[in-house]
Amino acid sequence: MQTIGERLEEARKRKGITIREAAEATKIRGDYLQRFEGNHYDINLPEIYVRGFLRSYAIFLKVPADKILADYRALGLATAEARPRTPSREVYGRMDISFASANGKPSGKQGEADLGTSPAESTGGEDAAGSRPRQFARIGTSLPSGPYFDPRMISKISMILGGALLVLLLIWGLGKLLGGSSTPGVSAKPAAVATPAAEPSITLIALDTVRVKVVQKGDNLELFQGTLVRGETRTVPKRGPLYVTATAGKNLEIEINGKRFPLPFTGYDRAEIQ
């Protein structure tokens, strides 16, 4: 049984064309086509492009594209989706509990607390500075972490911010009051804005992967060239008659003035849009 590459190479040689001529006709790089004929499909492109190029090349060579893609899928070369790893479980054997002293440092030994002396007896209720009561660890409770904020300072900051907000509101209200007055007898009329006329255009709608080229007739100005995948659309300006070339006409429809039209060919060809 022939491989995919052997069938493609045999069909190309039967048509009497070279790899370069096939690349120019299909707009697919010649090294990609050469690798396809050699049964190598790793071309550093997403899987959808590989399938699209294989389909376009098979259609160009008049080889059954569905059979080629079915054989390609049977090779199982599509990249499998990565499965999420199951997080590893860590077993914690024990937990060390330390009790902080008044200055935040651990008390000599972990897991031991000085229960013989009360806070009042050891410190008198306040630290050396006399401004903030000492905090002592108790069994079953934890000391608060992070910097200490004086509630009186927080209250002062809140009052300052509230006053600033009130001043801003007063200024805004005065501005609205003064700015709302208008001179009697004078009315402001909005300036007329000219609405530009919409430029005529066509929309390319891909039913499947297809490579398309749009050229303006007359001056041969290229308006678009690229590959469209299934469901992708592309709007192209239409300033006159256009030539639309597609590698697979059956995979492309054209929308003009809200109506969709199929191309008059199924394979690789060119159509004129009036």
C-alpha positions as CSV (number, residue, x, y, z in Angstrom):
1,M,0.0,0.0,0.0
2,Q,1.4,3.4,-1.0
3,T,2.1,6.0,1.7
4,I,0.8,9.5,1.6
5,G,4.1,10.9,0.3
6,E,4.3,8.3,-2.5
7,R,0.8,9.1,-3.7
8,L,1.5,12.8,-3.7
9,E,4.8,12.4,-5.5
10,E,3.4,10.1,-8.1
11,A,0.5,12.4,-8.8
12,R,2.8,15.4,-9.2
13,K,5.2,13.5,-11.5
14,R,2.2,12.3,-13.5
15,K,1.2,16.0,-14.1
16,G,4.7,16.7,-15.2
17,I,5.4,19.5,-12.8
18,T,8.3,20.3,-10.4
19,I,8.1,21.0,-6.7
20,R,8.8,24.7,-7.5
21,E,5.9,24.9,-10.0
22,A,3.6,23.2,-7.5
23,A,4.7,25.6,-4.8
24,E,4.0,28.6,-7.0
25,A,0.5,27.2,-8.0
26,T,-0.6,26.3,-4.4
27,K,1.2,29.2,-2.6
28,I,2.7,26.6,-0.2
29,R,6.4,26.6,0.5
30,G,8.4,24.2,-1.6
31,D,10.2,22.7,1.3
32,Y,6.8,21.9,3.0
33,L,5.7,20.1,-0.2
34,Q,9.0,18.2,-0.4
35,R,8.7,17.1,3.3
36,F,5.1,15.9,2.6
37,E,6.3,13.8,-0.2
38,G,8.9,12.4,2.0
39,N,6.3,11.5,4.7
40,H,7.7,14.2,7.1
41,Y,5.0,16.4,8.6
42,D,6.8,18.2,11.4
43,I,7.1,21.6,9.8
44,N,6.9,23.7,13.0
45,L,3.3,24.9,12.3
46,P,0.0,24.3,14.1
47,E,-1.8,21.1,13.2
48,I,-4.6,23.0,11.4
49,Y,-2.1,24.4,8.9
50,V,-0.6,21.0,8.2
51,R,-4.0,19.5,7.5
52,G,-4.9,22.6,5.4
53,F,-1.7,22.4,3.3
54,L,-2.2,18.6,2.8
55,R,-5.8,19.2,1.6
56,S,-4.8,22.0,-0.7
57,Y,-1.9,20.0,-2.2
58,A,-4.1,16.9,-2.7
59,I,-6.8,19.0,-4.4
60,F,-4.3,20.6,-6.7
61,L,-2.9,17.2,-7.7
62,K,-6.4,15.8,-8.1
63,V,-5.8,13.2,-5.4
64,P,-8.8,12.4,-3.0
65,A,-8.2,14.9,-0.3
66,D,-10.5,13.2,2.2
67,K,-8.6,9.9,1.8
68,I,-5.2,11.7,2.3
69,L,-6.4,13.4,5.5
70,A,-7.9,10.2,6.8
71,D,-4.6,8.4,6.3
72,Y,-2.8,11.3,8.0
73,R,-5.1,11.1,11.0
74,A,-4.5,7.4,11.2
75,L,-0.8,8.0,11.6
76,G,-1.6,9.6,15.0
77,L,0.8,12.5,14.6
78,A,-1.5,15.1,16.1
79,T,-0.2,16.5,19.3
80,A,-2.0,15.2,22.3
81,E,-3.3,17.6,24.8
82,A,-1.2,17.9,27.9
83,R,-2.9,16.3,30.9
84,P,-2.7,18.2,34.1
85,R,-0.4,16.6,36.6
86,T,-1.8,15.4,39.9
87,P,-0.3,17.5,42.7
88,S,1.9,15.5,44.9
89,R,0.9,15.1,48.5
90,E,3.2,16.1,51.3
91,V,2.8,14.6,54.7
92,Y,3.8,16.8,57.6
93,G,5.1,14.8,60.5
94,R,4.9,17.5,63.2
95,M,4.4,21.1,63.8
96,D,6.7,23.3,66.0
97,I,5.0,25.9,68.1
98,S,7.0,28.8,69.5
99,F,5.7,31.4,71.9
100,A,6.9,35.0,71.4
101,S,8.2,37.1,74.2
102,A,7.3,40.7,74.8
103,N,9.9,42.1,72.3
104,G,8.8,39.6,69.5
105,K,11.7,37.2,70.0
106,P,11.2,33.5,70.7
107,S,11.4,32.5,74.3
108,G,14.5,30.2,74.7
109,K,12.9,26.8,73.7
110,Q,10.4,26.0,71.1
111,G,7.2,24.4,72.3
112,E,7.6,25.8,75.8
113,A,5.9,28.8,77.4
114,D,6.6,30.5,80.7
115,L,3.4,29.9,82.6
116,G,4.7,30.8,86.0
117,T,4.9,34.6,85.7
118,S,1.9,36.7,84.7
119,P,2.2,39.6,82.3
120,A,1.6,42.2,85.1
121,E,4.3,40.8,87.3
122,S,6.9,40.7,84.7
123,T,6.4,44.0,82.9
124,G,4.0,46.1,84.9
125,G,1.7,46.3,81.9
126,E,3.8,48.5,79.6
127,D,7.0,48.4,77.7
128,A,10.1,50.5,78.3
129,A,8.8,53.4,76.2
130,G,5.6,53.5,78.2
131,S,3.5,54.0,75.1
132,R,2.3,50.6,74.0
133,P,1.2,47.6,76.1
134,R,3.2,44.5,75.6
135,Q,1.6,41.6,73.9
136,F,2.0,38.1,75.3
137,A,1.4,34.8,73.7
138,R,-1.3,32.6,75.1
139,I,-1.9,28.9,74.5
140,G,-4.4,28.6,71.6
141,T,-3.8,32.1,70.2
142,S,-1.3,33.7,67.8
143,L,0.3,37.1,67.8
144,P,-0.7,39.5,65.1
145,S,1.8,39.8,62.3
146,G,2.9,42.8,60.3
147,P,3.6,46.5,61.3
148,Y,1.6,48.2,64.1
149,F,-0.7,51.1,63.1
150,D,-1.8,53.6,65.7
151,P,-5.7,53.9,65.5
152,R,-5.4,57.7,66.2
153,M,-3.2,58.2,63.2
154,I,-5.6,56.2,61.0
155,S,-8.5,58.4,62.2
156,K,-6.5,61.6,61.4
157,I,-5.7,60.4,57.9
158,S,-9.4,59.5,57.3
159,M,-10.5,63.0,58.4
160,I,-7.9,64.7,56.1
161,L,-9.0,62.6,53.1
162,G,-12.7,63.3,53.9
163,G,-12.0,67.1,54.0
164,A,-10.2,67.0,50.7
165,L,-13.0,65.1,49.1
166,L,-15.5,67.6,50.4
167,V,-13.5,70.6,49.0
168,L,-13.3,68.9,45.6
169,L,-17.1,68.4,45.6
170,L,-17.7,72.0,46.5
171,I,-15.4,73.2,43.7
172,W,-17.1,70.9,41.2
173,G,-20.6,72.1,42.3
174,L,-19.6,75.8,41.9
175,G,-18.2,75.1,38.5
176,K,-21.4,73.4,37.3
177,L,-23.4,76.3,38.8
178,L,-21.4,79.0,37.1
179,G,-20.8,77.2,33.9
180,G,-24.6,76.4,33.5
181,S,-25.5,80.0,32.9
182,S,-25.7,81.2,29.3
183,T,-26.1,84.6,27.7
184,P,-29.8,85.4,26.8
185,G,-30.6,85.3,23.1
186,V,-27.5,83.2,22.3
187,S,-28.0,79.5,21.6
188,A,-25.2,77.1,20.8
189,K,-25.8,75.0,17.8
190,P,-23.9,71.8,17.3
191,A,-21.6,71.7,14.3
192,A,-22.8,69.5,11.5
193,V,-20.6,66.5,11.1
194,A,-20.4,65.0,7.7
195,T,-20.7,61.3,7.6
196,P,-18.3,59.7,5.2
197,A,-19.9,57.3,2.7
198,A,-19.1,53.7,3.3
199,E,-16.5,52.3,1.0
200,P,-17.8,49.3,-1.1
201,S,-16.2,46.0,-0.1
202,I,-16.5,42.2,-0.3
203,T,-16.1,39.7,2.4
204,L,-14.2,36.4,2.0
205,I,-15.8,33.6,4.0
206,A,-13.7,30.4,4.5
207,L,-15.8,27.1,4.6
208,D,-12.5,25.2,5.1
209,T,-8.8,25.9,4.9
210,V,-8.0,27.8,1.6
211,R,-5.4,30.1,0.3
212,V,-6.8,33.2,-1.4
213,K,-5.4,36.1,-3.5
214,V,-7.4,39.2,-4.4
215,V,-6.1,41.5,-7.1
216,Q,-7.8,44.7,-8.4
217,K,-8.5,44.4,-12.1
218,G,-6.9,47.0,-14.3
219,D,-3.8,48.0,-12.3
220,N,-3.2,44.5,-10.8
221,L,-3.0,46.0,-7.3
222,E,-2.9,43.1,-4.7
223,L,-5.5,43.8,-2.0
224,F,-5.1,40.5,0.0
225,Q,-3.1,37.3,-0.1
226,G,-3.1,34.7,2.7
227,T,-4.5,31.5,4.1
228,L,-8.0,31.4,5.7
229,V,-9.1,28.6,8.0
230,R,-12.6,27.3,8.6
231,G,-15.0,30.1,9.8
232,E,-12.5,32.9,9.2
233,T,-13.6,36.0,7.3
234,R,-11.7,38.8,5.6
235,T,-13.1,42.1,4.2
236,V,-11.5,43.5,1.1
237,P,-12.2,46.9,-0.5
238,K,-13.9,46.8,-3.9
239,R,-13.2,49.9,-6.0
240,G,-13.9,48.1,-9.2
241,P,-13.8,44.6,-10.8
242,L,-11.6,42.1,-8.8
243,Y,-9.9,38.9,-9.6
244,V,-10.2,36.3,-6.8
245,T,-7.8,33.3,-7.0
246,A,-8.3,30.3,-4.6
247,T,-6.6,27.0,-4.2
248,A,-9.9,25.3,-3.4
249,G,-12.9,27.1,-4.8
250,K,-15.4,24.9,-2.9
251,N,-13.9,26.1,0.4
252,L,-14.6,29.8,-0.2
253,E,-17.7,32.0,-0.5
254,I,-17.9,35.7,-1.2
255,E,-20.4,38.0,0.5
256,I,-21.5,41.1,-1.6
257,N,-24.1,43.6,-0.2
258,G,-25.2,41.0,2.4
259,K,-25.6,38.1,0.0
260,R,-23.3,35.1,-0.2
261,F,-22.1,33.6,-3.5
262,P,-20.1,30.5,-4.1
263,L,-17.1,30.5,-6.5
264,P,-17.8,29.1,-9.9
265,F,-15.1,26.5,-9.5
266,T,-14.2,23.9,-6.9
267,G,-10.4,23.4,-7.4
268,Y,-7.6,25.8,-8.0
269,D,-8.7,28.6,-10.3
270,R,-9.5,32.3,-10.6
271,A,-12.9,34.2,-10.9
272,E,-13.7,37.8,-11.8
273,I,-16.0,39.8,-9.4
274,Q,-17.7,42.7,-11.2
